[in-house]
Amino acid sequence: MSFFNIPNILPVTGPDQSVLYPPVGSFNFTLIREERLIEKFGEIVKRVTIDEKIVNWTKEALRLSHKDKREYHDHQIKVLQTEYNKLQKRIDKIYIDKLDEIVTDAFYQKMTNQWKQEQEKLLEQLKKHHKANTNYFETGN
């Protein structure tokens, strides 16, 4: 649903290669230069005002949204980091078990490979969270 009743306006290239648009609501084909259209649109946009209550409400909503986003992000990072550290402790422990000949070399290799792969997946998830956090500050979502 559109708030404005704007027909599809297709630009026309003028003889001097400038872009021209037919006027909105007009059935004749008098063309308006793109520069003039931008100027008129800019005048309209400059007259737009937003009530201060709405501005303040929007700021507060953004603060709350940021707080929720931050808490979620921090929690997810903590969960991933805890899991990564748990795997690292397993790797460290099985190495000692290998040295003490409690586990075979084959079992040691199998388990350390498995746990290192899991760590790699966790690192990828951590990178995605860091990238998402960066994107949030750049785009707001």
N, C-alpha and C positions, 0 to 999 in steps of 0.2 A: 504494500500500500504506500503510495506516495503522498507527501504533504503538498506537493506542488503539481499543477497540471502543466507539465512541460512536454511538448511533443518531441519526437525524435528529430533532432536538428543535425543535418549532415553538412559538414563544411564544404565549401567550394574553393578551389584554388583560383585566385584572380590572375589577370594577365601578367602582373609583375611578380607572380609566384607567392603573393601574400595569401593568407587563409582568410576567407570571408564566410559569414554565416547569415542565413536568412533571418529576419526578425521574428521573434516568437509571437504567435497570434496573428500573423499577417499572412494573407493569401497571395499577396503579390511577391515578386522575387527581387525586391530591392535588397541589396546586400549590405551588410554591416561589416566593417573591417574588424578583425580579431582584436586589435589593440583597443578599439573603441568599446567593444563588448567587454573586455577585461576591465577597462576603466569604469564603465557603468556598473558592472558587477561589484567592483571594489567599493564604489560609493554606497551601494546597498549594504554590503557586509559591514562597513564602518558604522552604519546606523543601528546595527544589532547591539542590544544591551542585554545583560543577564542580571537579574535581581540578585542583590548581595546575599540574601538568604539561600538562594540556590547555589551560589558560589561556595558559601560556607558549608552547606550540606554536602556538596561534591567533595570538598577538601576532606571533610571528616570521613566520608565513605572511602576515600582513597587511603587515608591513614589506617582505618580499620582493615581494609582489604590488604594493605601492606603488612600489617601486624599478623594477620592470619596466614598470609603467604610465608612470612618469615618463620613463624612457629612451625608450620608444616615442613618447610625446607630444612630447618635445623633438626627437626625430629628425624626426617628421612636420612639426612647425612649421618646423624648419630647411630641410627639402626644399621646402616651400611658399613660404617666404620667399625662398629662393634663386631659385626659378622666377619669382616676382613681380619680384625685382630684375633678373633677366635680361631680362624683358619691358620693364621701365622703361628699361634701357640701350638696347634696340632702338628704343623710342619716341624717346628723346633723340637717338640717332644718325640716325634717319631724318628728324628735324626739321632737323638740320644739313644732311643731304643735300638736303632740300627747299630750304633757304635757298641752298645752293650750286648749285641747279638740276640736281642729279644725278638726282633722281626727279621725276615729275610730281605736281601737286597731287592728282590723282585717285588715284594709287598711294599717296601719303602718307596720304590720308584713309582709303582702304581698309585699309591695314596698321595704322594707329593705332587705327582702330575695332576691328579684329580683336584686336589685342593688349590693348586696354583691356577688351574683353569677357572675354578670358582672365584678365586681372588681377581682374576682378570675381568670376569663378568661384573663383579662388584665395582671394580675401578671404572668400568665403562658407565655403570649406573651413576657413580659419583660424578663423572665428567658431565653426564646429561643433566644432573641436578645443578651443577655449577653453571652450565651453559643456559639452562632455563632461568636461573637466578639473574644472570647477566641480561638475558632477553627481557625479563620482567622490568628491569630498570630502564632499558632502552625503549620498550614499547608499552609498558604498563599492563601487560597481560601474560 
